[in-house]
């Protein structure tokens, strides 16, 4: 289907591909991975003919139709359903011709061809795709002008899926989807009858929807059989074998070189030394293989540990203008909570995030926040707040007006931006680099809580892993809205769900939620009996989970209290150590130095005892949770 041979391409003098080759057979389902900025999207433009290669060739099977999501999202009075139907250009042209054709033979040919392409089921097929991507019937019949940019991109995705091209090119298709849409797309691609070539950094999607991985690294393309986890394992083994072979060859060269150095000046050994020089020349150690690891994220910990509960909701409602979106929210958030907010797009997840962040005010009920609580809110639309003609360094200077350049650059480096990118204008940064910058700026002051609305869009897989590590190191509360199942599984311990016009706890795990989605989409939960059974099951799950939480609640509270006490003790110890490190302290009364020394010893002792108690209680909590599992 697709053959790339010795492809060479540069952009602004920077090589993206150098004699890169790849072959995708008909019907292949291939994920395309690589670091942000290495040229994946550029390759798609080259395949479509939007760009011309400097060297090599790109060949697609003759008569094969190549399809990709349109760059311009539709926005007009045409309905969503009609936009999708119009993507089948042959059907559209035949229907238009049928309205004006007068030749009976041609009319017969038109209707025969319409039957061959299954035109009579087109509307039902298009509607099914749209429903899978989150469009209910009323929204399918609404004009695209009423949709936001993200929903219009879904229409573009639905259109290319409906047209069923022979080579389907998808560039991060889940960026505008919720978890439900992502799961539907995963199942759709598994049964797609033609070739799929998909750029994605979603591990779960790459493990379920593709059977091979194309890896772009060091300007070369390498094809691996198997899904993403198999690719990672295969590549790791290849790296180990390659690097062991390299070490063995280098050791052999070093051994031969020692003989040459020792005997090259001796006439009796000159011939042997020369022979070894020739052997060394023939030994070519393989190039070292290594991961181009992403720079880490670093989120400053909260300046002040808030008291528990940090935020409480009592019958809260919220919305826009006079329209209420969410109501009857009654819950609490504690300083150590790690929450994923799930639910179908349009059910109020982002509205709730804006309520927490202070962008929206409650329309009813009572919402209480801890005194001095600072909340950092990340959302894709906030990327527009970055100044496009400023560099990351200039953004940080604004926040550190009196610090040295070295300290400022150190702070930019903590955001995961390299030295060269620090001085690059924001408009020239990749989407992942802009996301890193925004995350660094909003967390600059050490907030007590992070709200992250789809933070992994535009981040490559290694950057997503770095984000997971940073969130697990961060000591404040976290609420995440994401379709990235790996991120949710690796960072949160609570699920809240937006449904039925409110926010409530989901007393089960993500796998259970995914099974419910799949079951509902397959029609297995239809019927009154199934609905009653599902309600009973959810009620039993909530009751069981509530009982389990009640058993360990005192232990959790004790651990939280200990953590807050440890934070206070460490703060006091740091203050005493600052005084003891100041030479001026020793210019005063010696009694003060003695008292400071006693305070230091006392705080160290209390911290040690508190840490020991915390460790024992944490082990007890883990044991209790394992017993309940």
Helices and strands as residue ranges (DSSP letters): E 2-11, E 14-24, E 29-34, H 40-48, E 55-60, E 66-68, H 80-85, H 89-100, H 104-116, G 119-121, H 122-132, H 137-140, G 144-146, H 149-163, E 167-171, G 173-176, H 179-190, E 195-199, H 203-208, E 212-217, E 220-225, H 228-263, G 267-269, H 270-282, E 311-320, E 323-333, E 338-342, H 349-357, E 364-369, E 375-378, G 380-385, H 392-399, H 405-414, H 419-422, G 426-428, H 431-442, E 449-453, H 461-473, E 477-481, H 485-491, E 494-499, E 502-505, H 510-521, H 528-581, G 583-587, H 590-628
